[in-house]
Amino acid sequence: MINLAGEAIADKRWTSKQKNKICQSRWKITTTIVKLIKQAKNPPSLLISGSAIGFYGRQTNRESQYQAIDETFTKVRKEFTHDVCQQWEEIATQAVSAKTRVALLRTGIVLADIDQGGALAKMYLPFKLGVGGKVSTGEQIMSWIHIEDMVNAIVFIIKNSEIDGAINMTAPMPVSNAVFSQTLARQLHRPCVFTTPAWVFKLLLGEMSDLLVYGQKVVPEKLLTAGFVFQHKTIEEALENLIN
């Protein structure tokens, strides 16, 4: 069973109402699924449940330049994204039994074709118009994954019964926002000279702006150790594949 359902976390300003919607859209359906699994005479052998690298909370930009985060990382920053994911994971983990394995997908920024929506679609237009650029200092690390590797990793987890618990779903080579911005602009044959100050995003998006201004340097240690081979390891290759 695969459950990745949940209200989009980056589509609307984080009002109290929207925060509750984000939480409950994840927690309620997962609670229901776990209840059904526990009641089943023949439960599924695997529950794959969504989560996100937001579990780890933000790193300051200086920290994120040096501290690589794998699945054993415990010095999390307790903020909204962590609280959402922690509760989500705790609920899903209740389905663990001798018959049911649980995998928690701590997913980074998923990059897909622009007609499929998602992060790249949101960034595409300003860069295509030549007004894209880094966010704030550009030092914050973006932990991303190509949609093809995301899907392949899910299939890999299904087929490999030794993998369970938290799994970082990110490419092995995260990059700074500045590098990401320069690479995207280069793929579109556009300049990358603009900088949007952090206060602009704070004014427009409120607390949700933290997703853009801060980051985490997350690495997929479990997948790599288990032998998963990424098809899109570098941001240059991933963006070239999606744009050209």
Steps between C-alpha positions, in 0.01 A plus 500: 500500500630844405364815661649834397182705543501842660419866447779673307728668751630781281189616313346735755602731784524315831203641686381307805222355286741394224743347748220290645396393150857398418523294818160335497515413129800283585424376845135400455537285190811334641318423825218341301739292291689376806174405669393297196839329478479398865150361448587307186532124509749522215665843536725642229863397522608862460365844582683783326404822671585855403717737700749770405847630574318771691515242780855619569403866527712775355873535512652843510666578168846458650409167660352369178827555316674242718255273681372212288179352634438128466224293658687475834497879553335593831577870555175608338362850528152476648286722280180458300637275225663273757182477706292408194740227389575362846134440576440364151785251539397398850151416379627297204751311715212357704430270205830314551453130578647162416294514181529867404812701426477880508711737290488875566595711198677817613469668164690805382414741217360283221594627154263403218400624156345845527167374363481263797504784752719501806804704598657540156173620348482776762855616425491463124322819385713765672817326384362461147425873498857573608412638844575192707779488753611385840293533816657710775871411531460190285703300752209287617525142383232348278461125536324388184406184312399436138149354471638200310733414788217555747282244324789256449595528868145413604511190280843417646361522855207276409736234366755518783352366821803602709429873462265657750455799729599852395649527151637822354358544150753747363772496236853435631626846397297783658594851388472855625213718383753714313636200308150374428394843372808537280451151357133555422574834334777344294272220379249764388774717345408788724700721740501443874569843644202572723477439874175498694562610861368281778276778630302502175404135542431557869263784411323302230496153653548547873633196686482287186789705359732294724473221241679725251740691724634198691587148394651167601789306354333159490667189358335164410726277705256208535427480130866521404605239757226266375634531146250734337645667191386854424445582134522874566778573748587859410277802473648584159397166355160498672398844374633429151288185492185683612534817293662398171 
